[in-house]
């Protein structure tokens, strides 16, 4: 019997009755995995719904799963990886992680190798280049490998299932755009004196980044009192992110909002500090930052405004 991997990934922010240990660790997460994710989240504000089924084949051998990610560079990816690993292994599966680190050809080679070696029964795929990956996905499913497409859709109906959200939807990144409109209206911004938002790009060539941008713009819609200033590509690198913020404020000192396509709040905090824009709500220098990805560094300053 095989389990649907899609069901395994919905683990955060779902009410459940999982008993927590004294340190906040849910009973289904081993201590070794907990030490790797507990500093990246706020355990007191997360509830858990673990998968409790099986991940073994009819002959009793383990269901072999390859988690093929596009990168492991932010807290969200790390938490999601360790939760998937914990639940799959607890259900009896063998779990392997590979990350292409934003290298589309490398990711395609990894999937080709998985097909050739017959080493896996299923692949959880977070594609870097979904269009180029479609033919390889079809080869995988034709070879009897289940492909669970995660976060970004591959344009083929041959995938086993799609797990995740689509960023270019009004109920996804559209919420970020709508929030900036709310802030602009509250600030009395106008077309002539707009509420300027700095969008910090990761990769313009990456579909995930394009989707996040389009979702942001969808939420802003036809609001004329919000102006989006787009940065150059930063590749998600902290040094490039800091420079993008410094350069943008040198051109537009009145920027009031920042939307980074990735997390890394440590770099954002330091960049704002370097230009004297790290200030609490109500201060004229306050800049609103809306994150896309989980980042523990933001939790405390977020609650403090």
PAVOPA-526421 format. One record per residue (C-alpha): residue in one letter; x, y, z. Coordinates in steps of 0.2 Angstrom, whole numbers, plus 5000, padded with zeros to 4 digits. Example, Ala and Ser with C-alpha at 12.3 -4.5 7.8 and 13.67 -1.06 7.14 Angstrom:
<drenzas>
DRENZA residu   c1   c2   c3
DRENZA      A 5062 4978 5039
DRENZA      S 5068 4995 5036
</drenzas>
This chain:
<drenzas>
DRENZA residu   c1   c2   c3
DRENZA      X 5000 5000 5000
DRENZA      X 5007 5017 4995
DRENZA      X 5002 5033 5003
DRENZA      X 4998 5050 4995
DRENZA      X 5014 5061 4999
DRENZA      X 5003 5076 4996
DRENZA      X 4994 5072 5012
DRENZA      X 5011 5072 5021
DRENZA      X 5016 5090 5017
DRENZA      X 5001 5099 5026
DRENZA      X 5009 5099 5044
DRENZA      X 5009 5117 5049
DRENZA      X 4995 5128 5056
DRENZA      X 4982 5114 5057
DRENZA      X 4973 5111 5073
DRENZA      X 4976 5094 5081
DRENZA      X 4978 5085 5097
DRENZA      X 4996 5080 5095
DRENZA      X 5004 5080 5113
DRENZA      X 5019 5091 5115
DRENZA      X 5035 5087 5125
DRENZA      X 5041 5099 5139
DRENZA      X 5052 5108 5126
DRENZA      X 5037 5111 5114
DRENZA      X 5042 5096 5103
DRENZA      X 5027 5087 5095
DRENZA      X 5027 5069 5100
DRENZA      X 5029 5063 5082
DRENZA      X 5045 5073 5078
DRENZA      X 5061 5064 5084
DRENZA      X 5073 5075 5095
DRENZA      X 5086 5074 5081
DRENZA      X 5075 5082 5068
DRENZA      X 5067 5094 5081
DRENZA      X 5084 5102 5085
DRENZA      X 5086 5106 5066
DRENZA      X 5069 5116 5065
DRENZA      X 5064 5122 5082
DRENZA      X 5075 5138 5080
DRENZA      X 5067 5142 5064
DRENZA      X 5049 5143 5070
DRENZA      X 5039 5148 5085
DRENZA      X 5034 5131 5093
DRENZA      X 5021 5139 5104
DRENZA      X 5012 5146 5089
DRENZA      X 5011 5131 5078
DRENZA      X 4999 5117 5079
DRENZA      X 5003 5100 5070
DRENZA      X 4993 5087 5060
DRENZA      X 5005 5072 5057
DRENZA      X 5002 5059 5044
DRENZA      X 4998 5042 5053
DRENZA      X 4996 5030 5038
DRENZA      X 5009 5018 5029
DRENZA      X 5022 5021 5016
DRENZA      X 5026 5004 5012
DRENZA      X 5023 4993 4997
DRENZA      X 5012 4978 4996
DRENZA      X 5028 4966 4998
DRENZA      X 5032 4975 5014
DRENZA      X 5047 4985 5007
DRENZA      X 5049 5003 5010
DRENZA      X 5042 5016 4998
DRENZA      X 5057 5025 4992
DRENZA      X 5055 5044 4990
DRENZA      X 5066 5057 4982
DRENZA      X 5063 5075 4988
DRENZA      X 5070 5085 4974
DRENZA      X 5070 5104 4978
DRENZA      X 5076 5119 4969
DRENZA      X 5086 5126 4984
DRENZA      X 5088 5124 5003
DRENZA      X 5092 5143 5006
DRENZA      X 5078 5148 5017
DRENZA      X 5070 5143 5033
DRENZA      X 5054 5137 5025
DRENZA      X 5063 5124 5014
DRENZA      X 5073 5118 5029
DRENZA      X 5057 5116 5040
DRENZA      X 5047 5108 5026
DRENZA      X 5061 5096 5022
DRENZA      X 5063 5090 5040
DRENZA      X 5044 5088 5042
DRENZA      X 5043 5078 5026
DRENZA      X 5058 5067 5031
DRENZA      X 5051 5064 5049
DRENZA      X 5033 5059 5043
DRENZA      X 5039 5049 5028
DRENZA      X 5052 5039 5038
DRENZA      X 5039 5037 5052
DRENZA      X 5027 5029 5040
DRENZA      X 5040 5017 5034
DRENZA      X 5047 5026 5019
DRENZA      X 5065 5028 5013
DRENZA      X 5068 5047 5011
DRENZA      X 5082 5055 5001
DRENZA      X 5084 5074 4999
DRENZA      X 5093 5082 4983
DRENZA      X 5093 5101 4980
DRENZA      X 5098 5109 4963
DRENZA      X 5102 5126 4971
DRENZA      X 5093 5135 4957
DRENZA      X 5102 5125 4943
DRENZA      X 5088 5120 4931
DRENZA      X 5099 5108 4921
DRENZA      X 5106 5100 4936
DRENZA      X 5089 5097 4943
DRENZA      X 5084 5089 4926
DRENZA      X 5099 5078 4927
DRENZA      X 5094 5072 4945
DRENZA      X 5077 5067 4939
DRENZA      X 5084 5058 4924
DRENZA      X 5096 5049 4935
DRENZA      X 5082 5044 4946
DRENZA      X 5073 5036 4931
DRENZA      X 5088 5027 4925
DRENZA      X 5093 5020 4941
DRENZA      X 5076 5015 4947
DRENZA      X 5081 5020 4964
DRENZA      X 5064 5028 4969
DRENZA      X 5046 5024 4969
DRENZA      X 5041 5043 4970
DRENZA      X 5048 5060 4968
DRENZA      X 5042 5076 4977
DRENZA      X 5047 5089 4964
DRENZA      X 5049 5108 4967
DRENZA      X 5054 5112 4949
DRENZA      X 5066 5126 4944
DRENZA      X 5061 5126 4926
DRENZA      X 5043 5118 4925
DRENZA      X 5042 5119 4906
DRENZA      X 5058 5111 4903
DRENZA      X 5055 5098 4916
DRENZA      X 5038 5092 4909
DRENZA      X 5045 5079 4897
DRENZA      X 5056 5072 4910
DRENZA      X 5041 5071 4922
DRENZA      X 5031 5061 4909
DRENZA      X 5046 5049 4907
DRENZA      X 5046 5047 4926
DRENZA      X 5028 5043 4927
DRENZA      X 5029 5031 4912
DRENZA      X 5043 5022 4921
DRENZA      X 5031 5019 4936
DRENZA      X 5038 5033 4947
DRENZA      X 5025 5043 4956
DRENZA      X 5028 5062 4954
DRENZA      X 5021 5074 4967
DRENZA      X 5023 5091 4960
DRENZA      X 5026 5104 4974
DRENZA      X 5022 5123 4975
DRENZA      X 5026 5126 4956
DRENZA      X 5015 5116 4943
DRENZA      X 5023 5107 4929
DRENZA      X 5013 5109 4913
DRENZA      X 5008 5091 4911
DRENZA      X 4994 5080 4916
DRENZA      X 5005 5066 4920
DRENZA      X 5010 5071 4937
DRENZA      X 5002 5060 4951
DRENZA      X 4996 5075 4961
DRENZA      X 5000 5094 4965
DRENZA      X 5004 5099 4983
DRENZA      X 5006 5117 4988
DRENZA      X 5000 5134 4983
DRENZA      X 5001 5145 4967
DRENZA      X 5009 5161 4971
DRENZA      X 5001 5171 4957
DRENZA      X 4983 5170 4965
DRENZA      X 4974 5183 4974
DRENZA      X 4973 5171 4989
DRENZA      X 4992 5169 4989
DRENZA      X 5004 5183 4985
DRENZA      X 4989 5193 4980
DRENZA      X 4986 5196 4999
DRENZA      X 5003 5204 5000
DRENZA      X 4998 5217 4986
DRENZA      X 4981 5220 4995
DRENZA      X 4990 5223 5011
DRENZA      X 5001 5236 5003
DRENZA      X 4986 5245 4996
DRENZA      X 4978 5245 5014
DRENZA      X 4994 5253 5021
DRENZA      X 4994 5266 5007
DRENZA      X 4976 5270 5010
DRENZA      X 4979 5272 5029
DRENZA      X 4994 5283 5025
DRENZA      X 4984 5294 5014
DRENZA      X 4994 5291 4999
DRENZA      X 4989 5297 4982
DRENZA      X 4994 5295 4963
DRENZA      X 5004 5311 4964
DRENZA      X 5012 5306 4981
DRENZA      X 5012 5286 4981
DRENZA      X 5016 5273 4994
DRENZA      X 5032 5266 4987
DRENZA      X 5036 5248 4989
DRENZA      X 5053 5240 4985
DRENZA      X 5051 5223 4978
DRENZA      X 5067 5213 4979
DRENZA      X 5069 5200 4965
DRENZA      X 5077 5184 4967
DRENZA      X 5079 5177 4949
DRENZA      X 5069 5185 4935
DRENZA      X 5072 5169 4925
DRENZA      X 5064 5158 4939
DRENZA      X 5046 5154 4937
DRENZA      X 5043 5154 4956
DRENZA      X 5049 5173 4956
DRENZA      X 5039 5178 4942
DRENZA      X 5023 5170 4950
DRENZA      X 5027 5179 4966
DRENZA      X 5029 5196 4957
DRENZA      X 5013 5193 4947
DRENZA      X 5003 5188 4963
DRENZA      X 5009 5204 4971
DRENZA      X 5004 5215 4956
DRENZA      X 4987 5206 4955
DRENZA      X 4984 5211 4973
DRENZA      X 4988 5229 4970
DRENZA      X 4977 5229 4955
DRENZA      X 4972 5246 4948
DRENZA      X 4976 5255 4964
DRENZA      X 4985 5271 4958
DRENZA      X 4992 5276 4975
DRENZA      X 5005 5261 4976
DRENZA      X 5021 5262 4966
DRENZA      X 5032 5246 4965
DRENZA      X 5050 5249 4963
DRENZA      X 5059 5233 4957
DRENZA      X 5076 5228 4961
DRENZA      X 5089 5220 4951
DRENZA      X 5091 5201 4953
DRENZA      X 5099 5197 4969
DRENZA      X 5099 5178 4968
DRENZA      X 5093 5177 4986
DRENZA      X 5111 5182 4992
DRENZA      X 5111 5193 5008
DRENZA      X 5125 5204 5001
DRENZA      X 5115 5208 4985
DRENZA      X 5099 5210 4995
DRENZA      X 5108 5223 5007
DRENZA      X 5115 5232 4992
DRENZA      X 5098 5232 4983
DRENZA      X 5090 5241 4998
DRENZA      X 5103 5253 5000
DRENZA      X 5103 5258 4981
DRENZA      X 5084 5259 4981
DRENZA      X 5083 5271 4996
DRENZA      X 5097 5282 4988
DRENZA      X 5085 5284 4973
DRENZA      X 5069 5284 4983
DRENZA      X 5071 5290 5001
DRENZA      X 5052 5289 5004
DRENZA      X 5050 5270 5001
DRENZA      X 5038 5264 5015
DRENZA      X 5037 5245 5011
DRENZA      X 5048 5231 5006
DRENZA      X 5043 5214 4999
DRENZA      X 5058 5202 4997
DRENZA      X 5053 5187 4986
DRENZA      X 5063 5176 4998
DRENZA      X 5066 5178 5017
DRENZA      X 5083 5182 5025
DRENZA      X 5077 5195 5037
DRENZA      X 5094 5197 5044
DRENZA      X 5100 5205 5028
DRENZA      X 5085 5216 5028
DRENZA      X 5087 5222 5046
DRENZA      X 5105 5226 5043
DRENZA      X 5101 5235 5027
DRENZA      X 5088 5246 5035
DRENZA      X 5099 5249 5050
DRENZA      X 5113 5255 5038
DRENZA      X 5102 5268 5031
DRENZA      X 5094 5273 5047
DRENZA      X 5077 5266 5042
DRENZA      X 5075 5253 5056
DRENZA      X 5062 5260 5066
DRENZA      X 5046 5255 5076
DRENZA      X 5028 5258 5070
DRENZA      X 5023 5276 5072
DRENZA      X 5040 5282 5069
DRENZA      X 5042 5293 5053
DRENZA      X 5056 5281 5047
DRENZA      X 5046 5265 5049
DRENZA      X 5047 5253 5034
DRENZA      X 5034 5239 5033
DRENZA      X 5042 5223 5027
DRENZA      X 5031 5208 5021
DRENZA      X 5039 5192 5020
DRENZA      X 5036 5178 5008
DRENZA      X 5045 5164 5017
DRENZA      X 5047 5158 5035
DRENZA      X 5061 5167 5044
DRENZA      X 5063 5165 5063
DRENZA      X 5074 5181 5063
DRENZA      X 5058 5191 5059
DRENZA      X 5047 5184 5073
DRENZA      X 5052 5196 5087
DRENZA      X 5054 5212 5077
DRENZA      X 5037 5208 5069
DRENZA      X 5028 5207 5086
DRENZA      X 5037 5223 5091
DRENZA      X 5031 5232 5076
</drenzas>
